[in-house]
Amino acid sequence: MKKVIIIGAGAQGNVISGVLSRADDIGEIMLADIDIERANEVAQYVGSEKIKTRTVNAADKAGVSNLLKTGSYDLVVNATLMTFNRQIIEAALKAGVHYLDMASNDFFTQKEGKEYLVEQLEYADDFKKEGLTANILAGGDAGLVNIMVREAADELDEIDYIGIKDYGVVECDEPVAMWSFQTYLEDCADEAIYWEEGEYKYAPLFSGEEDYYFPEPLNLTGKVYYHNHEEPVTLPKFLGKPVKYVDFKMGDPDSATWQFLIEGLKLMDNTPIDINGCKVSPRDIFCKQLPETLTPKKCIALLKENRIKSQAVLAVDVKGRKNGQALHYKMWTDSPDIAKACSIIPGTNDVSWITSVPASILSLMILRNQIKRTGVFPCEVLDQTEREIFFKGIKEWDVIIHRQIHSDIV
């Protein structure tokens, strides 16, 4: 029986602990968080005797490493903020434990005279040397969408265009957050990276506006914009064949509001200003007022009172050529809305579902030796056999991938 530790009892840890607890070959799950009350609440609503909880400070590398060693865990899932990536991945390496995470904190890092696309790749040689697996960026986006891109790319001889879209609709009578609101707004406030003709480029905030049709379960056309994300960073280097263009765009019905707050009112500006003799940045004030991610108890209460609706869709477009014919692959997700997600694993929402079900299945694949590669790698490197296991696994948790292929006349 395998033992897993999940660091972070937020929205992602909720889903991952729920999925893993129902796997017959998982014997124990340690759900660790600096907020033990949050961890206990998640464990209570998931309702599995396999789940134990404890307090851990993700910033304490030595403490995390000692916990991993003494617990004899087979895998650590980093489900906390990506600012703790280095501490947790280094602790995993020191303890000899496999590792999985869902996001990066730094792009184009420098270490010992070498440049790395994301900070986790700084440890690639060390993990390879120790025979350990570190599957990074293994959530929904990045993660699931990278695997979807690879599916299309393997069928094409040449790739001209990769476009990834993320759109969600939330209706509630009070401000709510399905995941870290601060992380989302920080990405909105950064120039977005995209790939074009062999080099990385940067797009201004809220540029690249595009009206994009999202099929069922949304069935709407929404505006999306360049958004700073990992996919355009890793895909050109790890996809296995050249690609001319890659971007990531994101949107929701409130995008214009976020643009006004960030560009108009400068509320994500980090420069301190004087307020009655106190120096404080607009970002600190703004982020302090943001709603926390929905707790299980709060999510269940809002649904019981019919006060919330939420649905997210991830979409991928890949355009290229096969045997000289221009082809357009369009794929998108069809996954539970917040009501259905919460009915399957109590306290979960639709956004954490589409992020964390893929992470859960990839975790199980590592534990079952179905991902045999070692080192540090993003999801687009998975081969056909690995992808088949993955898609079968997420389908069992109601994450369906739709696919259309069109012949584009050029």
HELIX and SHEET records of a PDB file:
HELIX    1   1 ALA A   11  SER A   21  1                                  11    
HELIX    2   2 ILE A   36  VAL A   46  1                                  11    
HELIX    3   3 LYS A   61  GLY A   71  1                                  11    
HELIX    4   4 MET A   82  PHE A   84  5                                   3    
HELIX    5   5 ASN A   85  ALA A   95  1                                  11    
HELIX    6   6 GLU A  119  TYR A  123  5                                   5    
HELIX    7   7 ALA A  124  GLU A  130  1                                   7    
HELIX    8   8 LEU A  144  ALA A  153  1                                  10    
HELIX    9   9 PHE A  181  CYS A  188  1                                   8    
HELIX   10  10 GLU A  231  PHE A  238  1                                   8    
HELIX   11  11 SER A  255  GLN A  259  1                                   5    
HELIX   12  12 PHE A  260  GLY A  264  3                                   5    
HELIX   13  13 PRO A  282  GLN A  289  1                                   8    
HELIX   14  14 PRO A  296  LYS A  304  1                                   9    
HELIX   15  15 ILE A  338  ILE A  344  1                                   7    
HELIX   16  16 ASP A  350  LEU A  367  1                                  18    
HELIX   17  17 CYS A  379  VAL A  381  5                                   3    
HELIX   18  18 GLN A  384  LYS A  395  1                                  12    
SHEET    1   A 7 ILE A  51  THR A  55  0                                        
SHEET    2   A 7 ILE A  26  ASP A  33  1                                        
SHEET    3   A 7 LYS A   2  ILE A   7  1                                        
SHEET    4   A 7 LEU A  75  ASN A  78  1                                        
SHEET    5   A 7 HIS A  98  LEU A 100  1                                        
SHEET    6   A 7 THR A 133  ASN A 135  1                                        
SHEET    7   A 7 GLY A 375  PHE A 377  1                                        
SHEET    1   B 2 PHE A 107  LYS A 111  0                                        
SHEET    2   B 2 LYS A 114  VAL A 118 -1                                        
SHEET    1   C 7 GLU A 199  ALA A 203  0                                        
SHEET    2   C 7 ALA A 192  GLU A 196 -1                                        
SHEET    3   C 7 TYR A 245  GLY A 251 -1                                        
SHEET    4   C 7 GLU A 158  CYS A 172  1                                        
SHEET    5   C 7 ILE A 308  LYS A 322 -1                                        
SHEET    6   C 7 GLN A 325  ASP A 334 -1                                        
SHEET    7   C 7 ILE A 400  SER A 407 -1                                        
SHEET    1   D 5 GLU A 199  ALA A 203  0                                        
SHEET    2   D 5 ALA A 192  GLU A 196 -1                                        
SHEET    3   D 5 TYR A 245  GLY A 251 -1                                        
SHEET    4   D 5 LEU A 220  TYR A 226 -1                                        
SHEET    5   D 5 GLU A 210  PHE A 214 -1                                        
SHEET    1   E 2 ILE A 273  ILE A 275  0                                        
SHEET    2   E 2 CYS A 278  VAL A 280 -1                                        
END                                                                             
